[in-house]
Amino acid sequence: MRYKSEKIVEKIPVIDSNCTLYDIIDIFVKERVPVVGIGDKYITIDNIVKILVLNRENLHKILYRDVSPFTRKLSVFMKRTSFRNIISKLYGRNEKYMILKADKFNIIGAITPRSLFSYFSKYLLLNDLNYFYYKRFRCVVTPNTTIVGTLRKMNKYNSNFSPMIFKGKFRGIVSSYDIISYLIDEEVINKVNKRKNDYFFETSIADFCGYFVPVIDVMDLKVSKVRKILSKYSVLAIVRNNLLEYFVDDYNLIDYTRQKLIKRWFDEI
């Protein structure tokens, strides 16, 4: 069987470096991708979360700065490298995002938690959900958690998703994409430009919990549904009577794919 390295990536926008941080945030919101290429460097949605937390007092300034200082290098694999060698290297790396290139100048796409999982998802077993059992509350928030509190948790746990729990009940999923979409709202950005940064950061996270698609009731749990949701969203909540049973985020997903699914692929070939 011939394996194609292009199958383990997702397409990402690639732009020149002549843009602001605000422009990049707008791209993340519209495209809902985890990585954007800028020249020969990259910026990830995780970077955006860190930048917002670290520059809380200067938000009105950094949004319109050139984005170049915020970019970073990512590990790069070349298409000419054999598929098996790429997977072997991925197996031992603790990185969320990597790049696949056709040559020095042309990017094929980014290897992301959902793209890697999608390729190896046929090896998923429902029993594997126990792998996430003790990790489901890593990044939990409540309706009273502020935006800055949520971003700090996402930064701490290297995740772009937080389950919201209120009085023990599951209320939904908050994503970093939903949060930054609020930042480019006209009313909010006008306040920020007037140096009212707390208008953004101290807002309750309760209004950002509308991302309900990646949720499955345990009574309706099927392998096909788990595969479909994680391949599209890289996050999944499994609930029973409004109580959260399991929570898979993007950080746990890529770790699981490496430790479980890729190992089964190697055992098969």
Secondary structure as UniProt FT lines:
FT   HELIX           5..8
FT   STRAND          14..15
FT   HELIX           21..31
FT   STRAND          35..38
FT   TURN            39..40
FT   STRAND          41..44
FT   HELIX           45..54
FT   HELIX           56..58
FT   HELIX           59..62
FT   TURN            63..64
FT   HELIX           68..70
FT   STRAND          76..78
FT   TURN            79..80
FT   HELIX           83..91
FT   STRAND          98..101
FT   STRAND          107..111
FT   HELIX           113..120
FT   HELIX           121..123
FT   HELIX           126..135
FT   TURN            136..139
FT   TURN            143..144
FT   HELIX           147..157
FT   STRAND          161..166
FT   TURN            167..168
FT   STRAND          169..175
FT   HELIX           176..183
FT   HELIX           186..193
FT   TURN            194..195
FT   HELIX           198..201
FT   HELIX           205..208
FT   STRAND          215..217
FT   HELIX           218..220
FT   HELIX           223..233
FT   STRAND          236..240
FT   TURN            241..242
FT   STRAND          243..248
FT   HELIX           250..256
FT   HELIX           257..262
FT   HELIX           263..268
//
